Amino acid sequence: MSAPNRAPDRISSGNPQADAVLGGGFPVNSINILMGEPGTGKTLFAEQLLFANAGGERPVLYLTTLSEPLSKVVTYLQLMPFYDESKLGTAVLYDDIGALLSSEGVAGLIPRVREAIQTTAPSLIVIDSFKAIHDLSTSVAEMRRLIADLAGLLSAYSTTTFLVGEYREADVATYPEFAVADGILEFARHKHSTRDERFLRISKLRGSGYLEGLHAFRVTGAGLEVYPRLVSPRVPAGYTLPRERIPTGIPGLDRLIGGGLWRGSTTIVAGPTGAGKTTFGLQFALSGVAAGEPSLFVNFQENPTQLARAISDLGGELSALRKQGLHLLYTSSVELQIDQVMVRMFDVIERHGVRRVVLDAVGDLSLASGDVHRTHDYLYALVQRFAVRGITAVFLLEDVAHQLTTAGSPVPAGFDRLSYMCDNLLLLEVQRGERLSRQISVFKTRGSAHDEGLHPVTITAKGLHVD
């Protein structure tokens, strides 16, 4: 009778979010490749991993080849908070084998690695840069023999290995180390006019249920911060939609939508500039706080000072409202990174038990992503996660000339199907004559008999009011 399948033991990357993407970490005794252009964060990731796994019965070993000199590597390493000088030279070993390789060629690598294994028995080895060794090879056959010998040596001594290199995507099909690798992690950098975005992708990880796709990360003074891609939740057994109405906080509106919004629903409030969208969102959030429901206002438009003033104009006092359950999350639309926002948002939701969320404005996510399909997938996953958690959400959207509802109108990238994902669609309009006049209509409500008329809206010191 065969033994049941058993998941491989894991070692941590030193980053909980990266471990989540990896399905728990790297399999023990595996050979892994960290690939990417210079400056994408490969070396920092490897060193963070190294120190996270230092301090056991066996040391960890970092070998530098023909890339950065060892003194430079250690100098920058000392600036990192995860660096522990007490472990250097005992639990963490560094060695520069560049001179050895220059004098003996690639043939000098195997004896040096064998010697290190036999004398120090490291549990983990990093070779940086491994790609640079190709420059010393005299033939493809020589490199293939080297890779075969190295793989056999590492497997025999139960060592987890990371080969770091400035590999390009085309190298995956031609370099022999990719054939023997158990894991391949790609580090990429997308350059924009005002900022760079870095992404991590797992191309291969044997024996692991890893999370596919691009996962954003930032290089910070503390190391790498990874933001796993938002995915649709698994529907729990017995999942049912709550049959509970909650008030919007907008006087006169609830009677138009059957008595309020369904718990766990998502509503788009669309309209042009000056229609009252942000005021609508604030009233919805403040209504939740008044009802004892922690509420989160995610904002990419107005900075915290401007938002505090808007709250004050509605008769609220920000410090008191924070104590009662109002949470604000601001990110400048210039620096907006969609993955980072999602991770920060759900961190607040989980820590504070948030029941209402306002996103102002959801169109900024499309601009930040720059990818129509990526925007759609994020928004769909977001709506589904809110539904499963019973979180009632309002998405504010700049919508000029009814782009969401008029056939043939240009729709903002990624939003051509957003109105179908959401449960409710409310349209705010502004008519310009001798005086501005505002109106609201209920274009769609799911599971409700809604009013189909066009109703005047006034904005007073107390906020929006549907006449």
Secondary structure, 3 states (H helix, E strand, C coil): CCCCCCCCCEECCCCHHHHHHCCCCEECCCEEEEEECCCCCHHHHHHHHHHHCCCCCCCEEEEECCCCCHHHHHHHHCCCCCCCHHHECCCEEEEECHHHHHHHHHHHHHHHHHHHHHHHCCCEEEEECCHHHHHHCCCHHHHHHHHHHHHHHHHHCCCEEEEEECCCHHHHHCCCHHHHCCEEEEEEEEECCCCEEEEEEEEEECCCCCCCCCEEEEEECCEEEEECCCCCCCCCCCCCCCCCEECCCCCCCHHHHCCCEECCCEEEEEECCCCCHHHHHHHHHHHHHHCCCCEEEEECCCCHHHHHHHHHHCCCCHHHHHHHCEEEEECCCCCCCHHHHHHHHHHHHHHHCCCEEEEECCHHHHHHHCCHHHHHHHHHHHHHHHHHHCCEEEEEEECCCCCCCCCCCCCCCCCCCHHHHCCEEEEEEEEECCCEEEEEEEEEECCCCCCCCEEEEEEECCEEEEC
